[in-house]
Structure formats: C-alpha cells, structure tokens
Amino acid sequence: MSAHILFVGRQPDIYAPLWRQLLLSNTQVSFAASQPRALRELATTAADVIVLDAASLRLSPEPLARTLRQGAPAARIVLIADSEVSIGYSYDYLLPSPVTWNRVHKVIEEALASEGRQVLVTGPFVLDLVERTIIGPAGEARLTGKLFGLLALLMRNKGCYVSRFQIMQEIWHTSYLDDTRTLDVHMSWLRRLVEPDPKNPVYVRTRRGVGYIFLPNGADDELPALPAAEPSSISPNGTI
C-alpha cells in the first residue's frame, strides 16, 4: 500500500519538485488550503505524514498543529513555521521557514521510515504512549510517570467509575488506603493539565465514596448510574 502525504498550505507550487519525486515513488499526495479542508480530507483518507506549512496560512502554528494531531493521531506532522515557534508536542518535526523542497523531502522520508505513533485516543484527547504527552482542549503537556499512568487508567476506563482502591493498587502498587493525600495531589496536578478550568472540572470528575470517572466529551456526557452495592454476606437471620 502506498503512503499518503497531506500538504496543508496555500503555496504548494513552491514544492513542485517534491511532489514529482513523491509521485515517482508511488506516494499519494493530497492538498488542503485551510484547516477545515484538511480535516475533511483526514476524515475520509488517513495520512501517514502531514506537511503543515503554517507560514503560508498566516495562522498560529501550535493550535493548528494540535487540531491536526487530534484529527490524525497516528500521523507524523512536519511543521514549517517561522523560527520563533516554541517547541511543542503536537508535531514531530519543525522546519524554519523558508525551507528548500529537498530538505522537506528528506524529513518526509525519515518520517515514513519511522515507526507509527502509539497513541490512545479518547474524545478530543490524544495520549502518546511512548512520549508520555497529552494533547487536549487545555493544550499539550508532558506527563510524569505517575500522572501518565493515572490518565491512561482513567482514559481506558472512560465513562466508568474507577475507585481509589483500584488506582492505588495499579498506579502506586499498594492496598494501603489510610492516607491517600498523594492521590489527591496528583489528581489536582492532572486536572491542571487536562481541564480548561481545573476548579470546575468537566473531564475528570469525582464521585465521593465511589471514585473518579473520565468523561471524554466533558459536560456533554451524562454521569452513569452508580455501581450497584455488593450484596452482604450476612443472611437476614444473622448467619454467614
């Protein structure tokens, strides 16, 4: 199966020799002159590499790359932008503008030769399982080991309550629950990274006495019914 390259920008003719080289190597190339057109393209055809010429679009590079990452979580993104762009996690390669077509070609070849991104996608959230980075409505960030494990656990159990006991067992490898202040602190740190308003969380919710739940669509998701209480082992007449 041939690779698919999506170019997002308004001046594709600048890289005309690049497209000829790619077509000769049986690589499919498609073009989008705006973010909406790029997202429509990604909705119908998966891209292996996205070349984002943000300089030609005259848009803020980081939010644009983040949106494309959410639309194509497994794709490698090559960002062409002005030199003052800060280092981020929503793209894989940064090329200062202006750049030659053969330089872009070399980066595309490198991207195609690399292993595919390993990601966990839930709603608008993209969790990179190798780089331990998160991209979501609140932006992008790199996670510590505990925060990564905590978020991955919640995302894999989306829409379901996860008890404090289960979290302590799986993330801290302990069944000791007399002091869970460490969990409370980590949950506070996690909300600062994934919630647009950490004081009013909509994605990571708490149900007192039950645990935590990850709602990928935030306020649009309804809280599920509480889990049924486990039946007592004591019979009505008092015998076990």
C-alpha positions in Angstrom: 0.0 0.0 0.0 1.4 3.4 -1.0 2.0 6.1 1.6 -0.3 9.1 1.8 1.1 12.7 2.3 -1.2 15.6 3.1 0.1 19.1 2.4 -1.7 21.8 4.3 -0.8 25.3 3.0 -1.5 27.9 0.4 1.6 27.7 -1.8 2.1 24.1 -2.9 3.7 25.1 -6.2 6.9 26.1 -4.2 7.5 22.4 -3.6 6.6 21.2 -7.1 9.8 19.2 -7.5 8.9 17.5 -4.2 5.5 16.3 -5.4 7.1 14.9 -8.6 9.6 13.0 -6.5 6.9 11.6 -4.3 4.6 10.6 -7.2 7.5 8.8 -8.8 7.9 6.7 -5.7 4.2 5.7 -5.7 3.4 8.1 -2.9 -0.1 9.6 -2.8 -0.2 13.3 -2.3 -3.3 15.5 -1.5 -3.6 19.2 -0.8 -5.7 21.3 1.6 -5.5 25.1 1.6 -7.2 25.5 5.0 -7.7 23.8 8.3 -11.4 22.8 7.6 -10.4 21.3 4.2 -7.6 19.4 5.9 -9.9 17.9 8.5 -12.4 16.9 5.8 -9.6 15.2 3.9 -8.4 13.4 7.1 -12.0 12.2 7.8 -12.0 10.2 4.5 -8.4 9.3 4.0 -5.8 8.5 6.6 -2.5 10.4 6.2 0.9 8.9 7.1 2.6 12.3 7.1 1.1 15.8 7.2 3.3 18.6 5.9 1.8 21.8 7.6 3.1 25.0 6.0 1.8 27.3 8.8 3.8 30.2 7.5 1.8 30.3 4.2 -1.5 30.1 6.1 -0.6 33.0 8.4 -2.2 31.2 11.4 -0.8 30.4 14.8 1.2 27.2 14.2 0.7 25.5 17.6 -3.1 25.4 17.8 -3.3 24.5 14.1 -0.8 21.6 14.6 -2.8 20.5 17.7 -6.0 20.4 15.8 -4.5 18.3 13.0 -2.9 16.0 15.6 -6.4 15.4 17.1 -7.7 14.7 13.5 -4.9 12.3 12.7 -3.4 11.0 15.9 -1.1 8.4 14.3 0.3 10.6 11.6 3.7 12.2 11.6 3.5 16.0 11.4 6.1 18.2 9.7 5.6 21.8 10.7 7.0 24.6 8.5 6.9 27.8 10.5 8.7 30.9 11.5 11.7 30.4 13.7 10.1 31.9 16.8 7.7 28.9 17.2 8.1 27.2 20.6 8.9 23.5 20.9 5.6 21.6 21.3 4.3 18.0 21.3 1.6 18.3 18.6 4.2 18.0 15.8 7.2 15.7 15.2 9.5 17.8 13.0 10.0 21.6 12.9 11.5 23.3 9.8 12.1 27.0 10.0 10.6 28.9 7.0 11.7 29.4 4.3 12.9 25.8 3.6 14.0 24.0 0.4 11.9 21.3 -1.1 14.7 18.7 -0.8 15.0 19.4 2.9 11.3 18.7 3.2 11.7 15.5 1.2 14.5 14.2 3.5 12.3 14.8 6.5 9.3 13.0 4.9 11.5 10.0 4.1 12.6 10.0 7.7 9.1 10.2 8.9 7.9 7.4 6.7 10.8 5.2 7.8 10.0 5.7 11.5 7.6 3.5 13.5 4.0 4.6 13.7 2.9 6.7 16.7 1.5 4.7 19.6 -1.5 6.7 20.9 -4.6 6.3 23.0 -7.4 8.5 21.6 -10.5 9.3 23.7 -12.7 12.1 22.5 -10.5 15.2 21.9 -7.6 13.7 23.9 -4.6 12.2 22.3 -2.2 10.4 24.8 1.1 9.4 23.3 2.0 6.1 25.0 5.7 6.4 24.1 6.5 10.1 24.6 4.0 10.4 27.6 2.5 13.5 26.2 -1.1 14.6 26.3 -2.9 16.9 23.8 -6.4 18.0 24.6 -8.8 21.0 25.0 -6.5 22.6 27.6 -3.4 22.4 25.4 -0.5 20.0 25.4 1.9 18.8 28.1 4.4 16.1 29.0 3.4 13.9 31.9 5.4 12.4 34.8 5.3 8.7 35.2 2.5 8.7 37.8 0.4 11.2 36.0 0.8 9.3 32.8 -0.3 6.0 34.4 -3.2 7.8 36.2 -4.5 9.4 33.0 -4.1 6.2 30.9 -6.0 4.2 33.5 -8.9 6.7 33.5 -9.0 7.0 29.7 -9.0 3.3 29.2 -12.0 3.1 31.6 -13.8 6.1 30.1 -17.4 6.5 31.2 -16.8 4.1 34.2 -16.0 4.9 37.8 -12.5 3.9 38.9 -12.2 3.5 42.7 -9.4 5.0 44.8 -8.6 1.4 45.8 -8.1 0.4 42.2 -6.0 3.5 41.5 -3.7 2.9 44.5 -3.3 -0.7 43.5 -2.5 -0.2 39.8 -0.5 3.1 40.0 1.1 3.1 43.4 1.1 -0.8 43.8 -0.3 -0.7 47.3 -3.6 -1.5 49.0 -2.9 1.0 51.9 -5.7 3.5 51.9 -5.4 5.2 55.3 -3.6 8.1 53.7 -4.4 8.9 50.1 -3.3 12.6 50.1 -0.7 11.7 47.4 -3.6 10.6 45.1 -5.5 13.8 45.8 -2.4 15.9 45.0 -1.8 14.0 41.7 -5.4 14.3 40.7 -5.1 18.1 41.3 -2.0 18.2 39.1 -3.7 16.1 36.4 -6.7 18.5 36.3 -4.4 21.4 35.7 -3.1 19.7 32.6 -6.4 18.4 31.1 -9.1 20.8 32.3 -9.6 24.2 30.7 -10.9 25.3 34.2 -9.3 23.0 36.8 -11.5 24.5 39.6 -14.6 23.3 37.6 -13.6 20.0 36.1 -15.7 18.5 33.3 -13.5 15.7 32.0 -12.1 14.2 35.2 -14.9 14.0 37.8 -15.1 12.9 41.4 -17.9 11.0 43.0 -17.5 10.9 46.7 -17.4 7.4 48.1 -17.2 5.9 44.6 -14.1 7.2 42.9 -13.2 9.0 39.7 -14.5 9.0 36.2 -13.2 10.2 32.8 -15.8 11.8 30.6 -14.2 12.3 27.1 -16.9 14.7 26.0 -17.0 16.7 29.2 -20.2 18.4 30.1 -21.9 16.7 27.1 -21.5 13.3 28.8 -24.0 12.2 31.4 -22.7 10.6 34.6 -23.6 6.9 34.6 -25.7 5.3 37.3 -23.8 4.5 40.5 -22.4 0.9 40.6 -24.7 -1.5 42.5 -23.6 -2.2 46.0 -22.2 -5.6 46.6 -24.6 -8.0 48.4 -23.9 -8.6 52.0 -22.5 -12.0 53.0 -24.7 -12.0 56.1 -28.2 -13.5 55.8 -31.3 -11.9 57.3 -31.2 -14.2 60.3 -27.7 -13.2 61.1 -25.8 -16.3 59.9 -22.9 -16.1 57.4 
